[in-house]
Amino acid sequence: MKRDPNLQDLSRDHHHALVLARRAERAAETGSDEEVASMWESIAHAFDSDLGPHFEVEEHHLLPPLEAAGEDELVGRIRSDHQRLRALCAQTRDDRGRLRRFGELLREHVRFEESELFPRAEKVLDPSELVAVADASAATAAALQRADDRAKNGAAE
């Protein structure tokens, strides 16, 4: 199924999230203690640079109009998944069980968004609401890029 152009940036983010989920599950299964700890560092970085901003775009620009359209159950599932993923990331111990749960939940979450959330949004939301999601996603990406550029320029000086 072809994705609405206004949701394509969010959908592309999902590819990176699935790669992260697979790496987390693999590290939990067969990685050394050092690899598990390193994976948690990668996840923390991904939350700062990718996952957290992605969640915020969804929570502030996609979920409210879906909720207004009566999609309470769908919205509740997404909010719950985001909360659970944040909670798993916020814990301080680098254990394998938590890493495995994180990877599994992230993978299931992305698949749910692709198979349920986005198709429903395409069906029930007004085109202007979808444009607002795309605009927010683009603005977030631009702000993150500017911050990254500033950090690189500051490190080079």
Phi and psi in radians as a Rosetta constraint file:
Dihedral C 1 N 2 CA 2 C 2 CIRCULARHARMONIC -1.382 0.35
Dihedral N 2 CA 2 C 2 N 3 CIRCULARHARMONIC 2.290 0.35
Dihedral C 2 N 3 CA 3 C 3 CIRCULARHARMONIC -1.417 0.35
Dihedral N 3 CA 3 C 3 N 4 CIRCULARHARMONIC 2.461 0.35
Dihedral C 3 N 4 CA 4 C 4 CIRCULARHARMONIC -0.957 0.35
Dihedral N 4 CA 4 C 4 N 5 CIRCULARHARMONIC 2.352 0.35
Dihedral C 4 N 5 CA 5 C 5 CIRCULARHARMONIC -0.963 0.35
Dihedral N 5 CA 5 C 5 N 6 CIRCULARHARMONIC -0.504 0.35
Dihedral C 5 N 6 CA 6 C 6 CIRCULARHARMONIC -1.303 0.35
Dihedral N 6 CA 6 C 6 N 7 CIRCULARHARMONIC -0.208 0.35
Dihedral C 6 N 7 CA 7 C 7 CIRCULARHARMONIC -1.917 0.35
Dihedral N 7 CA 7 C 7 N 8 CIRCULARHARMONIC 0.008 0.35
Dihedral C 7 N 8 CA 8 C 8 CIRCULARHARMONIC -1.141 0.35
Dihedral N 8 CA 8 C 8 N 9 CIRCULARHARMONIC -0.656 0.35
Dihedral C 8 N 9 CA 9 C 9 CIRCULARHARMONIC -1.086 0.35
Dihedral N 9 CA 9 C 9 N 10 CIRCULARHARMONIC -0.778 0.35
Dihedral C 9 N 10 CA 10 C 10 CIRCULARHARMONIC -1.106 0.35
Dihedral N 10 CA 10 C 10 N 11 CIRCULARHARMONIC -0.694 0.35
Dihedral C 10 N 11 CA 11 C 11 CIRCULARHARMONIC -1.138 0.35
Dihedral N 11 CA 11 C 11 N 12 CIRCULARHARMONIC -0.671 0.35
Dihedral C 11 N 12 CA 12 C 12 CIRCULARHARMONIC -1.117 0.35
Dihedral N 12 CA 12 C 12 N 13 CIRCULARHARMONIC -0.636 0.35
Dihedral C 12 N 13 CA 13 C 13 CIRCULARHARMONIC -0.990 0.35
Dihedral N 13 CA 13 C 13 N 14 CIRCULARHARMONIC -0.561 0.35
Dihedral C 13 N 14 CA 14 C 14 CIRCULARHARMONIC -1.121 0.35
Dihedral N 14 CA 14 C 14 N 15 CIRCULARHARMONIC -0.548 0.35
Dihedral C 14 N 15 CA 15 C 15 CIRCULARHARMONIC -1.058 0.35
Dihedral N 15 CA 15 C 15 N 16 CIRCULARHARMONIC -0.808 0.35
Dihedral C 15 N 16 CA 16 C 16 CIRCULARHARMONIC -1.111 0.35
Dihedral N 16 CA 16 C 16 N 17 CIRCULARHARMONIC -0.663 0.35
Dihedral C 16 N 17 CA 17 C 17 CIRCULARHARMONIC -1.147 0.35
Dihedral N 17 CA 17 C 17 N 18 CIRCULARHARMONIC -0.680 0.35
Dihedral C 17 N 18 CA 18 C 18 CIRCULARHARMONIC -1.164 0.35
Dihedral N 18 CA 18 C 18 N 19 CIRCULARHARMONIC -0.652 0.35
Dihedral C 18 N 19 CA 19 C 19 CIRCULARHARMONIC -1.097 0.35
Dihedral N 19 CA 19 C 19 N 20 CIRCULARHARMONIC -0.779 0.35
Dihedral C 19 N 20 CA 20 C 20 CIRCULARHARMONIC -1.082 0.35
Dihedral N 20 CA 20 C 20 N 21 CIRCULARHARMONIC -0.757 0.35
Dihedral C 20 N 21 CA 21 C 21 CIRCULARHARMONIC -1.066 0.35
Dihedral N 21 CA 21 C 21 N 22 CIRCULARHARMONIC -0.766 0.35
Dihedral C 21 N 22 CA 22 C 22 CIRCULARHARMONIC -1.125 0.35
Dihedral N 22 CA 22 C 22 N 23 CIRCULARHARMONIC -0.758 0.35
Dihedral C 22 N 23 CA 23 C 23 CIRCULARHARMONIC -1.077 0.35
Dihedral N 23 CA 23 C 23 N 24 CIRCULARHARMONIC -0.711 0.35
Dihedral C 23 N 24 CA 24 C 24 CIRCULARHARMONIC -1.125 0.35
Dihedral N 24 CA 24 C 24 N 25 CIRCULARHARMONIC -0.792 0.35
Dihedral C 24 N 25 CA 25 C 25 CIRCULARHARMONIC -1.117 0.35
Dihedral N 25 CA 25 C 25 N 26 CIRCULARHARMONIC -0.713 0.35
Dihedral C 25 N 26 CA 26 C 26 CIRCULARHARMONIC -1.144 0.35
Dihedral N 26 CA 26 C 26 N 27 CIRCULARHARMONIC -0.779 0.35
Dihedral C 26 N 27 CA 27 C 27 CIRCULARHARMONIC -1.098 0.35
Dihedral N 27 CA 27 C 27 N 28 CIRCULARHARMONIC -0.682 0.35
Dihedral C 27 N 28 CA 28 C 28 CIRCULARHARMONIC -1.132 0.35
Dihedral N 28 CA 28 C 28 N 29 CIRCULARHARMONIC -0.622 0.35
Dihedral C 28 N 29 CA 29 C 29 CIRCULARHARMONIC -1.367 0.35
Dihedral N 29 CA 29 C 29 N 30 CIRCULARHARMONIC -0.806 0.35
Dihedral C 29 N 30 CA 30 C 30 CIRCULARHARMONIC -2.253 0.35
Dihedral N 30 CA 30 C 30 N 31 CIRCULARHARMONIC -0.048 0.35
Dihedral C 30 N 31 CA 31 C 31 CIRCULARHARMONIC -1.353 0.35
Dihedral N 31 CA 31 C 31 N 32 CIRCULARHARMONIC 2.725 0.35
Dihedral C 31 N 32 CA 32 C 32 CIRCULARHARMONIC -1.258 0.35
Dihedral N 32 CA 32 C 32 N 33 CIRCULARHARMONIC 2.967 0.35
Dihedral C 32 N 33 CA 33 C 33 CIRCULARHARMONIC -1.012 0.35
Dihedral N 33 CA 33 C 33 N 34 CIRCULARHARMONIC -0.664 0.35
Dihedral C 33 N 34 CA 34 C 34 CIRCULARHARMONIC -1.152 0.35
Dihedral N 34 CA 34 C 34 N 35 CIRCULARHARMONIC -0.687 0.35
Dihedral C 34 N 35 CA 35 C 35 CIRCULARHARMONIC -1.176 0.35
Dihedral N 35 CA 35 C 35 N 36 CIRCULARHARMONIC -0.645 0.35
Dihedral C 35 N 36 CA 36 C 36 CIRCULARHARMONIC -1.113 0.35
Dihedral N 36 CA 36 C 36 N 37 CIRCULARHARMONIC -0.810 0.35
Dihedral C 36 N 37 CA 37 C 37 CIRCULARHARMONIC -1.098 0.35
Dihedral N 37 CA 37 C 37 N 38 CIRCULARHARMONIC -0.722 0.35
Dihedral C 37 N 38 CA 38 C 38 CIRCULARHARMONIC -1.132 0.35
Dihedral N 38 CA 38 C 38 N 39 CIRCULARHARMONIC -0.642 0.35
Dihedral C 38 N 39 CA 39 C 39 CIRCULARHARMONIC -1.120 0.35
Dihedral N 39 CA 39 C 39 N 40 CIRCULARHARMONIC -0.699 0.35
Dihedral C 39 N 40 CA 40 C 40 CIRCULARHARMONIC -1.112 0.35
Dihedral N 40 CA 40 C 40 N 41 CIRCULARHARMONIC -0.622 0.35
Dihedral C 40 N 41 CA 41 C 41 CIRCULARHARMONIC -1.113 0.35
Dihedral N 41 CA 41 C 41 N 42 CIRCULARHARMONIC -0.723 0.35
Dihedral C 41 N 42 CA 42 C 42 CIRCULARHARMONIC -1.111 0.35
Dihedral N 42 CA 42 C 42 N 43 CIRCULARHARMONIC -0.692 0.35
Dihedral C 42 N 43 CA 43 C 43 CIRCULARHARMONIC -1.147 0.35
Dihedral N 43 CA 43 C 43 N 44 CIRCULARHARMONIC -0.751 0.35
Dihedral C 43 N 44 CA 44 C 44 CIRCULARHARMONIC -1.053 0.35
Dihedral N 44 CA 44 C 44 N 45 CIRCULARHARMONIC -0.753 0.35
Dihedral C 44 N 45 CA 45 C 45 CIRCULARHARMONIC -1.101 0.35
Dihedral N 45 CA 45 C 45 N 46 CIRCULARHARMONIC -0.761 0.35
Dihedral C 45 N 46 CA 46 C 46 CIRCULARHARMONIC -1.086 0.35
Dihedral N 46 CA 46 C 46 N 47 CIRCULARHARMONIC -0.615 0.35
Dihedral C 46 N 47 CA 47 C 47 CIRCULARHARMONIC -1.130 0.35
Dihedral N 47 CA 47 C 47 N 48 CIRCULARHARMONIC -0.696 0.35
Dihedral C 47 N 48 CA 48 C 48 CIRCULARHARMONIC -1.214 0.35
Dihedral N 48 CA 48 C 48 N 49 CIRCULARHARMONIC -0.710 0.35
Dihedral C 48 N 49 CA 49 C 49 CIRCULARHARMONIC -1.719 0.35
Dihedral N 49 CA 49 C 49 N 50 CIRCULARHARMONIC -0.388 0.35
Dihedral C 49 N 50 CA 50 C 50 CIRCULARHARMONIC -2.342 0.35
Dihedral N 50 CA 50 C 50 N 51 CIRCULARHARMONIC -1.119 0.35
Dihedral C 50 N 51 CA 51 C 51 CIRCULARHARMONIC -1.095 0.35
Dihedral N 51 CA 51 C 51 N 52 CIRCULARHARMONIC -0.858 0.35
Dihedral C 51 N 52 CA 52 C 52 CIRCULARHARMONIC -1.021 0.35
Dihedral N 52 CA 52 C 52 N 53 CIRCULARHARMONIC -0.894 0.35
Dihedral C 52 N 53 CA 53 C 53 CIRCULARHARMONIC -1.064 0.35
Dihedral N 53 CA 53 C 53 N 54 CIRCULARHARMONIC -0.661 0.35
Dihedral C 53 N 54 CA 54 C 54 CIRCULARHARMONIC -1.069 0.35
Dihedral N 54 CA 54 C 54 N 55 CIRCULARHARMONIC -0.827 0.35
Dihedral C 54 N 55 CA 55 C 55 CIRCULARHARMONIC -1.034 0.35
Dihedral N 55 CA 55 C 55 N 56 CIRCULARHARMONIC -0.744 0.35
Dihedral C 55 N 56 CA 56 C 56 CIRCULARHARMONIC -1.123 0.35
Dihedral N 56 CA 56 C 56 N 57 CIRCULARHARMONIC -0.709 0.35
Dihedral C 56 N 57 CA 57 C 57 CIRCULARHARMONIC -1.050 0.35
Dihedral N 57 CA 57 C 57 N 58 CIRCULARHARMONIC -0.814 0.35
Dihedral C 57 N 58 CA 58 C 58 CIRCULARHARMONIC -1.090 0.35
Dihedral N 58 CA 58 C 58 N 59 CIRCULARHARMONIC -0.816 0.35
Dihedral C 58 N 59 CA 59 C 59 CIRCULARHARMONIC -1.178 0.35
Dihedral N 59 CA 59 C 59 N 60 CIRCULARHARMONIC -0.552 0.35
Dihedral C 59 N 60 CA 60 C 60 CIRCULARHARMONIC -1.714 0.35
Dihedral N 60 CA 60 C 60 N 61 CIRCULARHARMONIC -0.391 0.35
Dihedral C 60 N 61 CA 61 C 61 CIRCULARHARMONIC -2.169 0.35
Dihedral N 61 CA 61 C 61 N 62 CIRCULARHARMONIC -0.403 0.35
Dihedral C 61 N 62 CA 62 C 62 CIRCULARHARMONIC -1.810 0.35
Dihedral N 62 CA 62 C 62 N 63 CIRCULARHARMONIC -0.807 0.35
Dihedral C 62 N 63 CA 63 C 63 CIRCULARHARMONIC -1.192 0.35
Dihedral N 63 CA 63 C 63 N 64 CIRCULARHARMONIC -0.728 0.35
Dihedral C 63 N 64 CA 64 C 64 CIRCULARHARMONIC -1.008 0.35
Dihedral N 64 CA 64 C 64 N 65 CIRCULARHARMONIC -0.807 0.35
Dihedral C 64 N 65 CA 65 C 65 CIRCULARHARMONIC -1.177 0.35
Dihedral N 65 CA 65 C 65 N 66 CIRCULARHARMONIC -0.529 0.35
Dihedral C 65 N 66 CA 66 C 66 CIRCULARHARMONIC -1.167 0.35
Dihedral N 66 CA 66 C 66 N 67 CIRCULARHARMONIC -0.698 0.35
Dihedral C 66 N 67 CA 67 C 67 CIRCULARHARMONIC -1.105 0.35
Dihedral N 67 CA 67 C 67 N 68 CIRCULARHARMONIC -0.739 0.35
Dihedral C 67 N 68 CA 68 C 68 CIRCULARHARMONIC -1.107 0.35
Dihedral N 68 CA 68 C 68 N 69 CIRCULARHARMONIC -0.460 0.35
Dihedral C 68 N 69 CA 69 C 69 CIRCULARHARMONIC -1.493 0.35
Dihedral N 69 CA 69 C 69 N 70 CIRCULARHARMONIC 0.072 0.35
Dihedral C 69 N 70 CA 70 C 70 CIRCULARHARMONIC 1.572 0.35
Dihedral N 70 CA 70 C 70 N 71 CIRCULARHARMONIC 0.221 0.35
Dihedral C 70 N 71 CA 71 C 71 CIRCULARHARMONIC -1.579 0.35
Dihedral N 71 CA 71 C 71 N 72 CIRCULARHARMONIC 0.882 0.35
Dihedral C 71 N 72 CA 72 C 72 CIRCULARHARMONIC -1.080 0.35
Dihedral N 72 CA 72 C 72 N 73 CIRCULARHARMONIC -0.736 0.35
Dihedral C 72 N 73 CA 73 C 73 CIRCULARHARMONIC -1.137 0.35
Dihedral N 73 CA 73 C 73 N 74 CIRCULARHARMONIC -0.783 0.35
Dihedral C 73 N 74 CA 74 C 74 CIRCULARHARMONIC -1.081 0.35
Dihedral N 74 CA 74 C 74 N 75 CIRCULARHARMONIC -0.817 0.35
Dihedral C 74 N 75 CA 75 C 75 CIRCULARHARMONIC -1.099 0.35
Dihedral N 75 CA 75 C 75 N 76 CIRCULARHARMONIC -0.731 0.35
Dihedral C 75 N 76 CA 76 C 76 CIRCULARHARMONIC -1.066 0.35
Dihedral N 76 CA 76 C 76 N 77 CIRCULARHARMONIC -0.696 0.35
Dihedral C 76 N 77 CA 77 C 77 CIRCULARHARMONIC -1.099 0.35
Dihedral N 77 CA 77 C 77 N 78 CIRCULARHARMONIC -0.791 0.35
Dihedral C 77 N 78 CA 78 C 78 CIRCULARHARMONIC -1.140 0.35
Dihedral N 78 CA 78 C 78 N 79 CIRCULARHARMONIC -0.813 0.35
Dihedral C 78 N 79 CA 79 C 79 CIRCULARHARMONIC -1.049 0.35
Dihedral N 79 CA 79 C 79 N 80 CIRCULARHARMONIC -0.720 0.35
Dihedral C 79 N 80 CA 80 C 80 CIRCULARHARMONIC -1.113 0.35
Dihedral N 80 CA 80 C 80 N 81 CIRCULARHARMONIC -0.784 0.35
Dihedral C 80 N 81 CA 81 C 81 CIRCULARHARMONIC -1.046 0.35
Dihedral N 81 CA 81 C 81 N 82 CIRCULARHARMONIC -0.800 0.35
Dihedral C 81 N 82 CA 82 C 82 CIRCULARHARMONIC -1.041 0.35
Dihedral N 82 CA 82 C 82 N 83 CIRCULARHARMONIC -0.767 0.35
Dihedral C 82 N 83 CA 83 C 83 CIRCULARHARMONIC -1.106 0.35
Dihedral N 83 CA 83 C 83 N 84 CIRCULARHARMONIC -0.760 0.35
Dihedral C 83 N 84 CA 84 C 84 CIRCULARHARMONIC -1.149 0.35
Dihedral N 84 CA 84 C 84 N 85 CIRCULARHARMONIC -0.701 0.35
Dihedral C 84 N 85 CA 85 C 85 CIRCULARHARMONIC -1.146 0.35
Dihedral N 85 CA 85 C 85 N 86 CIRCULARHARMONIC -0.732 0.35
Dihedral C 85 N 86 CA 86 C 86 CIRCULARHARMONIC -1.093 0.35
Dihedral N 86 CA 86 C 86 N 87 CIRCULARHARMONIC -0.725 0.35
Dihedral C 86 N 87 CA 87 C 87 CIRCULARHARMONIC -1.129 0.35
Dihedral N 87 CA 87 C 87 N 88 CIRCULARHARMONIC -0.733 0.35
Dihedral C 87 N 88 CA 88 C 88 CIRCULARHARMONIC -1.093 0.35
Dihedral N 88 CA 88 C 88 N 89 CIRCULARHARMONIC -0.681 0.35
Dihedral C 88 N 89 CA 89 C 89 CIRCULARHARMONIC -1.241 0.35
Dihedral N 89 CA 89 C 89 N 90 CIRCULARHARMONIC -0.548 0.35
Dihedral C 89 N 90 CA 90 C 90 CIRCULARHARMONIC -1.343 0.35
Dihedral N 90 CA 90 C 90 N 91 CIRCULARHARMONIC -0.338 0.35
Dihedral C 90 N 91 CA 91 C 91 CIRCULARHARMONIC -1.139 0.35
Dihedral N 91 CA 91 C 91 N 92 CIRCULARHARMONIC 2.696 0.35
Dihedral C 91 N 92 CA 92 C 92 CIRCULARHARMONIC -1.753 0.35
Dihedral N 92 CA 92 C 92 N 93 CIRCULARHARMONIC -0.268 0.35
Dihedral C 92 N 93 CA 93 C 93 CIRCULARHARMONIC -1.538 0.35
Dihedral N 93 CA 93 C 93 N 94 CIRCULARHARMONIC 2.534 0.35
Dihedral C 93 N 94 CA 94 C 94 CIRCULARHARMONIC -1.704 0.35
Dihedral N 94 CA 94 C 94 N 95 CIRCULARHARMONIC 0.958 0.35
Dihedral C 94 N 95 CA 95 C 95 CIRCULARHARMONIC -1.564 0.35
Dihedral N 95 CA 95 C 95 N 96 CIRCULARHARMONIC 2.759 0.35
Dihedral C 95 N 96 CA 96 C 96 CIRCULARHARMONIC -1.192 0.35
Dihedral N 96 CA 96 C 96 N 97 CIRCULARHARMONIC -0.685 0.35
Dihedral C 96 N 97 CA 97 C 97 CIRCULARHARMONIC -1.081 0.35
Dihedral N 97 CA 97 C 97 N 98 CIRCULARHARMONIC -0.754 0.35
Dihedral C 97 N 98 CA 98 C 98 CIRCULARHARMONIC -1.150 0.35
Dihedral N 98 CA 98 C 98 N 99 CIRCULARHARMONIC -0.700 0.35
Dihedral C 98 N 99 CA 99 C 99 CIRCULARHARMONIC -1.111 0.35
Dihedral N 99 CA 99 C 99 N 100 CIRCULARHARMONIC -0.750 0.35
Dihedral C 99 N 100 CA 100 C 100 CIRCULARHARMONIC -1.081 0.35
Dihedral N 100 CA 100 C 100 N 101 CIRCULARHARMONIC -0.797 0.35
Dihedral C 100 N 101 CA 101 C 101 CIRCULARHARMONIC -1.072 0.35
Dihedral N 101 CA 101 C 101 N 102 CIRCULARHARMONIC -0.726 0.35
Dihedral C 101 N 102 CA 102 C 102 CIRCULARHARMONIC -1.041 0.35
Dihedral N 102 CA 102 C 102 N 103 CIRCULARHARMONIC -0.882 0.35
Dihedral C 102 N 103 CA 103 C 103 CIRCULARHARMONIC -1.043 0.35
Dihedral N 103 CA 103 C 103 N 104 CIRCULARHARMONIC -0.785 0.35
Dihedral C 103 N 104 CA 104 C 104 CIRCULARHARMONIC -1.112 0.35
Dihedral N 104 CA 104 C 104 N 105 CIRCULARHARMONIC -0.792 0.35
Dihedral C 104 N 105 CA 105 C 105 CIRCULARHARMONIC -1.148 0.35
Dihedral N 105 CA 105 C 105 N 106 CIRCULARHARMONIC -0.732 0.35
Dihedral C 105 N 106 CA 106 C 106 CIRCULARHARMONIC -1.091 0.35
Dihedral N 106 CA 106 C 106 N 107 CIRCULARHARMONIC -0.778 0.35
Dihedral C 106 N 107 CA 107 C 107 CIRCULARHARMONIC -1.058 0.35
Dihedral N 107 CA 107 C 107 N 108 CIRCULARHARMONIC -0.830 0.35
Dihedral C 107 N 108 CA 108 C 108 CIRCULARHARMONIC -1.119 0.35
Dihedral N 108 CA 108 C 108 N 109 CIRCULARHARMONIC -0.677 0.35
Dihedral C 108 N 109 CA 109 C 109 CIRCULARHARMONIC -1.092 0.35
Dihedral N 109 CA 109 C 109 N 110 CIRCULARHARMONIC -0.841 0.35
Dihedral C 109 N 110 CA 110 C 110 CIRCULARHARMONIC -1.073 0.35
Dihedral N 110 CA 110 C 110 N 111 CIRCULARHARMONIC -0.785 0.35
Dihedral C 110 N 111 CA 111 C 111 CIRCULARHARMONIC -1.096 0.35
Dihedral N 111 CA 111 C 111 N 112 CIRCULARHARMONIC -0.672 0.35
Dihedral C 111 N 112 CA 112 C 112 CIRCULARHARMONIC -1.129 0.35
Dihedral N 112 CA 112 C 112 N 113 CIRCULARHARMONIC -0.765 0.35
Dihedral C 112 N 113 CA 113 C 113 CIRCULARHARMONIC -1.083 0.35
Dihedral N 113 CA 113 C 113 N 114 CIRCULARHARMONIC -0.756 0.35
Dihedral C 113 N 114 CA 114 C 114 CIRCULARHARMONIC -1.194 0.35
Dihedral N 114 CA 114 C 114 N 115 CIRCULARHARMONIC -0.664 0.35
Dihedral C 114 N 115 CA 115 C 115 CIRCULARHARMONIC -1.589 0.35
Dihedral N 115 CA 115 C 115 N 116 CIRCULARHARMONIC -0.422 0.35
Dihedral C 115 N 116 CA 116 C 116 CIRCULARHARMONIC -2.097 0.35
Dihedral N 116 CA 116 C 116 N 117 CIRCULARHARMONIC -0.967 0.35
Dihedral C 116 N 117 CA 117 C 117 CIRCULARHARMONIC -1.127 0.35
Dihedral N 117 CA 117 C 117 N 118 CIRCULARHARMONIC -0.955 0.35
Dihedral C 117 N 118 CA 118 C 118 CIRCULARHARMONIC -1.134 0.35
Dihedral N 118 CA 118 C 118 N 119 CIRCULARHARMONIC -0.777 0.35
Dihedral C 118 N 119 CA 119 C 119 CIRCULARHARMONIC -1.051 0.35
Dihedral N 119 CA 119 C 119 N 120 CIRCULARHARMONIC -0.655 0.35
Dihedral C 119 N 120 CA 120 C 120 CIRCULARHARMONIC -1.182 0.35
Dihedral N 120 CA 120 C 120 N 121 CIRCULARHARMONIC -0.724 0.35
Dihedral C 120 N 121 CA 121 C 121 CIRCULARHARMONIC -1.072 0.35
Dihedral N 121 CA 121 C 121 N 122 CIRCULARHARMONIC -0.744 0.35
Dihedral C 121 N 122 CA 122 C 122 CIRCULARHARMONIC -1.085 0.35
Dihedral N 122 CA 122 C 122 N 123 CIRCULARHARMONIC -0.540 0.35
Dihedral C 122 N 123 CA 123 C 123 CIRCULARHARMONIC -1.442 0.35
Dihedral N 123 CA 123 C 123 N 124 CIRCULARHARMONIC -0.699 0.35
Dihedral C 123 N 124 CA 124 C 124 CIRCULARHARMONIC -1.822 0.35
Dihedral N 124 CA 124 C 124 N 125 CIRCULARHARMONIC -0.306 0.35
Dihedral C 124 N 125 CA 125 C 125 CIRCULARHARMONIC -1.559 0.35
Dihedral N 125 CA 125 C 125 N 126 CIRCULARHARMONIC 2.586 0.35
Dihedral C 125 N 126 CA 126 C 126 CIRCULARHARMONIC -1.202 0.35
Dihedral N 126 CA 126 C 126 N 127 CIRCULARHARMONIC 2.554 0.35
Dihedral C 126 N 127 CA 127 C 127 CIRCULARHARMONIC -0.929 0.35
Dihedral N 127 CA 127 C 127 N 128 CIRCULARHARMONIC -0.622 0.35
Dihedral C 127 N 128 CA 128 C 128 CIRCULARHARMONIC -1.152 0.35
Dihedral N 128 CA 128 C 128 N 129 CIRCULARHARMONIC -0.540 0.35
Dihedral C 128 N 129 CA 129 C 129 CIRCULARHARMONIC -1.231 0.35
Dihedral N 129 CA 129 C 129 N 130 CIRCULARHARMONIC -0.660 0.35
Dihedral C 129 N 130 CA 130 C 130 CIRCULARHARMONIC -1.201 0.35
Dihedral N 130 CA 130 C 130 N 131 CIRCULARHARMONIC -0.635 0.35
Dihedral C 130 N 131 CA 131 C 131 CIRCULARHARMONIC -1.101 0.35
Dihedral N 131 CA 131 C 131 N 132 CIRCULARHARMONIC -0.697 0.35
Dihedral C 131 N 132 CA 132 C 132 CIRCULARHARMONIC -1.077 0.35
Dihedral N 132 CA 132 C 132 N 133 CIRCULARHARMONIC -0.654 0.35
Dihedral C 132 N 133 CA 133 C 133 CIRCULARHARMONIC -1.123 0.35
Dihedral N 133 CA 133 C 133 N 134 CIRCULARHARMONIC -0.816 0.35
Dihedral C 133 N 134 CA 134 C 134 CIRCULARHARMONIC -1.081 0.35
Dihedral N 134 CA 134 C 134 N 135 CIRCULARHARMONIC -0.748 0.35
Dihedral C 134 N 135 CA 135 C 135 CIRCULARHARMONIC -1.089 0.35
Dihedral N 135 CA 135 C 135 N 136 CIRCULARHARMONIC -0.758 0.35
Dihedral C 135 N 136 CA 136 C 136 CIRCULARHARMONIC -1.131 0.35
Dihedral N 136 CA 136 C 136 N 137 CIRCULARHARMONIC -0.710 0.35
Dihedral C 136 N 137 CA 137 C 137 CIRCULARHARMONIC -1.121 0.35
Dihedral N 137 CA 137 C 137 N 138 CIRCULARHARMONIC -0.769 0.35
Dihedral C 137 N 138 CA 138 C 138 CIRCULARHARMONIC -1.141 0.35
Dihedral N 138 CA 138 C 138 N 139 CIRCULARHARMONIC -0.730 0.35
Dihedral C 138 N 139 CA 139 C 139 CIRCULARHARMONIC -1.124 0.35
Dihedral N 139 CA 139 C 139 N 140 CIRCULARHARMONIC -0.705 0.35
Dihedral C 139 N 140 CA 140 C 140 CIRCULARHARMONIC -1.118 0.35
Dihedral N 140 CA 140 C 140 N 141 CIRCULARHARMONIC -0.791 0.35
Dihedral C 140 N 141 CA 141 C 141 CIRCULARHARMONIC -1.076 0.35
Dihedral N 141 CA 141 C 141 N 142 CIRCULARHARMONIC -0.719 0.35
Dihedral C 141 N 142 CA 142 C 142 CIRCULARHARMONIC -1.144 0.35
Dihedral N 142 CA 142 C 142 N 143 CIRCULARHARMONIC -0.736 0.35
Dihedral C 142 N 143 CA 143 C 143 CIRCULARHARMONIC -1.117 0.35
Dihedral N 143 CA 143 C 143 N 144 CIRCULARHARMONIC -0.718 0.35
Dihedral C 143 N 144 CA 144 C 144 CIRCULARHARMONIC -1.140 0.35
Dihedral N 144 CA 144 C 144 N 145 CIRCULARHARMONIC -0.674 0.35
Dihedral C 144 N 145 CA 145 C 145 CIRCULARHARMONIC -1.144 0.35
Dihedral N 145 CA 145 C 145 N 146 CIRCULARHARMONIC -0.734 0.35
Dihedral C 145 N 146 CA 146 C 146 CIRCULARHARMONIC -1.086 0.35
Dihedral N 146 CA 146 C 146 N 147 CIRCULARHARMONIC -0.742 0.35
Dihedral C 146 N 147 CA 147 C 147 CIRCULARHARMONIC -1.119 0.35
Dihedral N 147 CA 147 C 147 N 148 CIRCULARHARMONIC -0.718 0.35
Dihedral C 147 N 148 CA 148 C 148 CIRCULARHARMONIC -1.129 0.35
Dihedral N 148 CA 148 C 148 N 149 CIRCULARHARMONIC -0.739 0.35
Dihedral C 148 N 149 CA 149 C 149 CIRCULARHARMONIC -1.083 0.35
Dihedral N 149 CA 149 C 149 N 150 CIRCULARHARMONIC -0.758 0.35
Dihedral C 149 N 150 CA 150 C 150 CIRCULARHARMONIC -1.090 0.35
Dihedral N 150 CA 150 C 150 N 151 CIRCULARHARMONIC -0.721 0.35
Dihedral C 150 N 151 CA 151 C 151 CIRCULARHARMONIC -1.128 0.35
Dihedral N 151 CA 151 C 151 N 152 CIRCULARHARMONIC -0.710 0.35
Dihedral C 151 N 152 CA 152 C 152 CIRCULARHARMONIC -1.183 0.35
Dihedral N 152 CA 152 C 152 N 153 CIRCULARHARMONIC -0.729 0.35
Dihedral C 152 N 153 CA 153 C 153 CIRCULARHARMONIC -1.159 0.35
Dihedral N 153 CA 153 C 153 N 154 CIRCULARHARMONIC -0.680 0.35
Dihedral C 153 N 154 CA 154 C 154 CIRCULARHARMONIC -1.146 0.35
Dihedral N 154 CA 154 C 154 N 155 CIRCULARHARMONIC -0.631 0.35
Dihedral C 154 N 155 CA 155 C 155 CIRCULARHARMONIC -1.271 0.35
Dihedral N 155 CA 155 C 155 N 156 CIRCULARHARMONIC -0.474 0.35
Dihedral C 155 N 156 CA 156 C 156 CIRCULARHARMONIC -1.376 0.35
Dihedral N 156 CA 156 C 156 N 157 CIRCULARHARMONIC -0.345 0.35
